[in-house]
Amino acid sequence: MKLHNRDMAPHPSRLNDLFTSKNPVDVLKFYKNFNNIEQLINWMRNRPAAKINIIERNGDTDIVVVVLTANNKSKYALNSSKLYKGQKIIFVESSGPYFNYSKSANCGLKYALKFKPKWIILSNDDNFKVDNIRKLKNELKNIKKNDAKVVFASGFSQHSAQSYLSVGKSLLTLYRFMRNNVTREEQIVLNKFGVHVYYQLYIGRLTRLLYWFFFKRLIKFTCTGPFSIFNATFVKDVDGKLFDETYINGIEDVDLSLSLRRYASFIDFSIGTEGGGSLGKNTSRKLRDIANLAYFNYKIAKGDINFE
């Protein structure tokens, strides 16, 4: 595969078409249109915003649940209504090529403050029941609000699994260059935008050996992921803007989690998730995440993210 620069910069909508394409070659072509990280970040920040709709479900407001969904009538959203039955639920509906997780999450978190809750749950729509919601409420009674900005479920759940910040070893670069044309171009783009620090979420036993083979660990932390519980007072203090909206559907939770890692508490509550239910999992999505990795590394270099 050989990618070529265009003689003229494409129209912004064409850039987004390349970025959101299901074809990995198109996503890689997208990165050819930027000479440096500053240009890429400028595009990310000026990308149009998708329409956001708010749909409410009545319930108790001691805990308000914010559910991000592409369609409030989808099977995922309907399942969420059952999962959080009895609590006030706010569906934040947004979809399309300009969907942005951070913007939808921040919008829902700010809206939830209207109901003066004690806690706000931020949930993806593809979570499913393991423990009953009553157990969650009982566990939260044992948490002093002044002690935690975020609460993690530490039962059987990928939401509380340990995650890592790491530096890629030279073997990783060599592997990508030798594996195939797409991974070779991927590494070229990573080099171009100065990506050195990576994140790994929910490393299983089978992949742990490969992790140690390709990466050198910097720190271990717990990531908010698709199910998080936030102290409503903390959310109010930041006017609902927990997530950096420059990120495009990736790493925004890593960034936030690093800033909150000293202000976290844990409860014995289990919940499951399908993972990638609405956005999917594929090579193109992985390549789109390079933009987020580049911005993440840019913030580290500037000192905006401190993980010492």
C-alpha positions as CSV (number, residue, x, y, z in Angstrom):
1,M,0.0,0.0,0.0
2,K,1.4,3.4,-1.0
3,L,-0.2,6.6,0.1
4,H,0.2,9.9,-1.7
5,N,-0.3,13.5,-0.5
6,R,-2.8,15.5,-2.4
7,D,-1.7,18.6,-4.2
8,M,-4.4,20.7,-2.5
9,A,-5.8,20.2,1.0
10,P,-9.2,18.5,0.8
11,H,-12.4,20.1,2.0
12,P,-13.0,19.7,5.8
13,S,-15.9,17.4,5.2
14,R,-13.7,15.2,3.0
15,L,-11.2,15.0,5.8
16,N,-13.8,13.8,8.2
17,D,-15.0,11.2,5.6
18,L,-11.5,9.8,5.5
19,F,-11.2,9.9,9.3
20,T,-14.5,8.1,9.9
21,S,-14.1,5.6,7.0
22,K,-14.4,1.9,7.6
23,N,-11.4,1.4,5.2
24,P,-8.1,1.5,7.1
25,V,-6.3,2.9,4.0
26,D,-8.6,6.0,4.0
27,V,-7.9,6.6,7.7
28,L,-4.2,6.5,7.0
29,K,-4.6,8.9,4.1
30,F,-6.3,11.3,6.5
31,Y,-3.1,11.7,8.5
32,K,-1.2,12.6,5.3
33,N,-3.0,16.0,5.3
34,F,-1.2,17.3,8.4
35,N,2.4,18.4,8.6
36,N,2.7,18.4,12.4
37,I,0.8,17.7,15.6
38,E,-0.4,21.3,15.9
39,Q,-2.2,21.2,12.6
40,L,-3.8,17.9,13.6
41,I,-5.0,19.2,17.0
42,N,-6.4,22.4,15.3
43,W,-8.5,20.1,13.1
44,M,-9.7,18.1,16.0
45,R,-10.7,21.2,18.0
46,N,-12.6,22.8,15.0
47,R,-14.4,19.7,13.9
48,P,-18.2,20.3,13.8
49,A,-20.3,19.1,16.7
50,A,-23.0,16.5,16.2
51,K,-26.6,17.2,17.3
52,I,-27.3,16.1,20.9
53,N,-30.8,15.2,22.2
54,I,-31.7,14.7,25.8
55,I,-34.4,12.2,26.7
56,E,-35.5,11.7,30.4
57,R,-36.9,8.8,32.3
58,N,-38.4,9.4,35.7
59,G,-37.0,8.0,38.9
60,D,-35.2,8.7,42.1
61,T,-32.8,11.6,41.9
62,D,-30.4,10.6,44.6
63,I,-28.4,8.9,41.9
64,V,-28.9,10.3,38.3
65,V,-27.8,8.0,35.5
66,V,-26.5,9.5,32.3
67,V,-26.6,7.0,29.4
68,L,-24.8,7.8,26.2
69,T,-26.6,6.2,23.2
70,A,-26.9,6.5,19.4
71,N,-30.6,5.8,19.6
72,N,-32.7,6.0,22.7
73,K,-35.1,3.3,21.2
74,S,-32.3,0.8,20.4
75,K,-32.0,-2.5,22.2
76,Y,-29.0,-1.1,24.1
77,A,-30.9,1.9,25.4
78,L,-34.0,-0.3,26.3
79,N,-31.7,-2.6,28.2
80,S,-30.3,0.4,30.1
81,S,-33.8,1.4,31.1
82,K,-34.2,-2.0,32.7
83,L,-30.7,-2.0,34.2
84,Y,-31.2,1.4,36.0
85,K,-34.9,1.1,36.6
86,G,-36.0,3.1,39.6
87,Q,-33.4,5.9,39.1
88,K,-33.7,9.1,37.1
89,I,-32.2,8.3,33.7
90,I,-31.0,10.8,31.2
91,F,-30.3,9.5,27.7
92,V,-27.9,11.6,25.8
93,E,-28.6,10.7,22.2
94,S,-26.1,11.5,19.5
95,S,-24.8,9.8,16.4
96,G,-23.3,10.3,13.0
97,P,-19.9,11.1,11.6
98,Y,-19.3,14.0,14.0
99,F,-20.3,12.2,17.2
100,N,-18.0,13.1,20.1
101,Y,-18.1,11.1,23.3
102,S,-16.6,13.9,25.5
103,K,-19.1,16.5,24.3
104,S,-22.1,14.1,24.8
105,A,-20.8,13.1,28.3
106,N,-20.2,16.6,29.4
107,C,-23.6,17.7,28.2
108,G,-25.3,14.9,30.1
109,L,-23.3,15.4,33.3
110,K,-24.2,19.1,33.3
111,Y,-27.9,18.4,32.6
112,A,-27.9,15.9,35.5
113,L,-27.0,18.6,37.9
114,K,-30.5,20.1,37.5
115,F,-31.8,17.3,39.7
116,K,-29.4,18.0,42.6
117,P,-28.2,14.4,42.9
118,K,-25.6,13.0,45.4
119,W,-24.0,10.9,42.7
120,I,-24.0,10.8,38.9
121,I,-23.5,7.6,37.0
122,L,-22.0,7.9,33.5
123,S,-22.8,4.8,31.5
124,N,-22.4,3.4,28.0
125,D,-25.6,1.9,26.7
126,D,-24.1,-1.6,26.2
127,N,-23.7,-2.4,29.9
128,F,-25.7,-5.2,31.4
129,K,-26.8,-6.4,34.8
130,V,-24.8,-8.5,37.1
131,D,-25.6,-7.0,40.5
132,N,-28.9,-5.4,41.4
133,I,-29.1,-1.5,41.5
134,R,-30.2,-1.8,45.2
135,K,-26.7,-3.2,46.0
136,L,-25.1,-0.2,44.3
137,K,-27.2,2.2,46.4
138,N,-26.3,0.4,49.7
139,E,-22.6,0.4,48.8
140,L,-22.6,4.2,48.1
141,K,-24.1,4.9,51.5
142,N,-20.7,3.8,52.9
143,I,-18.8,6.4,50.9
144,K,-18.3,9.8,52.4
145,K,-18.8,12.3,49.6
146,N,-15.9,14.4,50.7
147,D,-13.5,11.4,50.3
148,A,-14.0,10.7,46.7
149,K,-14.5,12.4,43.4
150,V,-15.0,9.1,41.5
151,V,-16.1,5.7,42.7
152,F,-15.2,2.5,40.9
153,A,-17.0,-0.8,40.9
154,S,-14.5,-3.3,42.2
155,G,-16.6,-6.5,41.8
156,F,-16.5,-8.7,38.7
157,S,-16.2,-6.0,36.1
158,Q,-13.9,-4.8,33.4
159,H,-14.6,-1.2,34.6
160,S,-12.3,-1.5,37.6
161,A,-9.5,-3.6,35.9
162,Q,-6.0,-2.2,36.2
163,S,-4.8,-0.2,33.3
164,Y,-1.3,0.9,32.3
165,L,0.6,3.8,30.8
166,S,3.7,2.4,29.0
167,V,6.4,3.3,26.6
168,G,6.7,1.2,23.5
169,K,9.9,-0.8,23.1
170,S,12.0,-1.0,19.9
171,L,10.6,-4.5,19.3
172,L,7.1,-3.0,18.9
173,T,8.3,-0.7,16.2
174,L,10.1,-3.5,14.5
175,Y,7.1,-5.7,14.7
176,R,4.8,-3.1,13.1
177,F,7.3,-2.5,10.3
178,M,7.5,-6.2,9.5
179,R,4.0,-7.3,10.0
180,N,2.1,-5.8,7.0
181,N,1.7,-2.6,5.1
182,V,-1.1,-1.2,7.3
183,T,0.9,-1.6,10.5
184,R,4.0,-0.2,8.8
185,E,2.1,3.0,7.8
186,E,0.6,3.1,11.3
187,Q,4.0,3.2,12.8
188,I,5.1,5.9,10.4
189,V,2.1,8.1,11.5
190,L,2.9,7.4,15.1
191,N,6.5,8.6,14.6
192,K,5.3,11.6,12.7
193,F,3.2,12.9,15.6
194,G,5.6,12.0,18.4
195,V,3.7,9.2,20.0
196,H,5.9,7.4,22.6
197,V,3.5,6.8,25.5
198,Y,0.6,4.3,25.1
199,Y,-2.2,3.1,27.3
200,Q,-3.4,-0.5,27.8
201,L,-6.8,-1.2,29.3
202,Y,-8.0,-4.5,30.8
203,I,-4.9,-6.7,30.0
204,G,-6.0,-10.3,30.2
205,R,-3.8,-13.3,31.1
206,L,-3.3,-14.3,27.5
207,T,-2.1,-10.9,26.4
208,R,0.0,-10.1,29.4
209,L,3.1,-11.8,28.1
210,L,2.9,-9.9,24.8
211,Y,2.5,-6.7,26.8
212,W,5.7,-7.2,28.7
213,F,7.4,-8.2,25.4
214,F,6.5,-4.9,23.6
215,F,6.1,-2.3,26.4
216,K,7.8,-0.9,29.4
217,R,5.3,0.0,32.1
218,L,5.3,3.6,33.5
219,I,2.4,3.5,36.0
220,K,-0.7,1.4,36.9
221,F,-4.1,3.1,37.3
222,T,-7.8,2.5,37.3
223,C,-9.7,3.9,34.3
224,T,-13.3,5.2,34.4
225,G,-14.3,3.3,31.3
226,P,-17.9,2.6,30.3
227,F,-19.3,2.7,33.8
228,S,-18.3,5.4,36.3
229,I,-19.8,7.0,39.4
230,F,-19.0,10.7,40.0
231,N,-19.5,12.8,43.1
232,A,-22.1,15.4,42.0
233,T,-20.4,18.1,44.0
234,F,-17.2,17.5,42.0
235,V,-19.2,17.6,38.7
236,K,-20.8,20.9,39.8
237,D,-17.4,22.4,40.6
238,V,-16.3,21.9,37.0
239,D,-19.7,22.8,35.5
240,G,-20.0,19.3,34.1
241,K,-16.9,19.6,31.9
242,L,-15.1,16.5,33.1
243,F,-13.8,15.4,29.7
244,D,-11.4,17.2,27.3
245,E,-13.5,17.7,24.2
246,T,-10.5,17.7,21.8
247,Y,-10.4,14.0,22.0
248,I,-12.5,12.1,19.5
249,N,-14.0,9.0,21.0
250,G,-10.9,7.7,22.7
251,I,-8.4,8.3,25.6
252,E,-10.6,11.1,27.1
253,D,-11.3,8.6,30.0
254,V,-7.6,7.8,30.4
255,D,-6.8,11.5,30.7
256,L,-9.6,12.1,33.3
257,S,-8.7,9.0,35.2
258,L,-5.1,10.0,35.6
259,S,-6.2,13.3,37.1
260,L,-8.5,11.5,39.5
261,R,-6.4,8.6,40.6
262,R,-5.7,10.1,44.1
263,Y,-9.4,10.9,44.6
264,A,-11.0,7.5,44.0
265,S,-12.9,5.1,46.2
266,F,-14.1,1.5,45.4
267,I,-17.3,-0.4,46.1
268,D,-18.3,-4.0,45.8
269,F,-20.5,-3.9,42.8
270,S,-20.4,-5.9,39.6
271,I,-21.7,-4.8,36.1
272,G,-20.9,-6.2,32.7
273,T,-20.4,-4.6,29.3
274,E,-20.3,-5.8,25.7
275,G,-17.7,-3.3,24.8
276,G,-17.9,-1.4,21.5
277,G,-21.6,-2.0,21.2
278,S,-22.3,1.3,19.5
279,L,-19.0,2.3,18.0
280,G,-17.7,-1.1,17.2
281,K,-14.3,-2.6,17.2
282,N,-12.1,-2.7,14.1
283,T,-8.8,-1.7,12.5
284,S,-10.1,1.6,11.4
285,R,-11.2,2.6,14.9
286,K,-7.7,1.7,16.1
287,L,-6.1,3.9,13.5
288,R,-8.5,6.8,14.3
289,D,-7.2,6.5,17.9
290,I,-3.8,7.7,16.7
291,A,-5.1,11.2,16.7
292,N,-6.1,10.8,20.3
293,L,-2.7,9.3,21.2
294,A,-0.9,12.1,19.5
295,Y,-2.9,14.7,21.4
296,F,-2.4,12.8,24.7
297,N,1.4,12.7,24.1
298,Y,1.3,16.4,23.2
299,K,-0.3,17.2,26.6
300,I,2.3,15.0,28.4
301,A,5.1,16.9,26.7
302,K,3.5,20.3,27.7
303,G,3.2,19.1,31.3
304,D,-0.6,19.2,31.1
305,I,-0.8,15.6,32.1
306,N,1.3,14.6,35.1
307,F,1.5,10.9,36.1
308,E,4.4,11.0,38.6
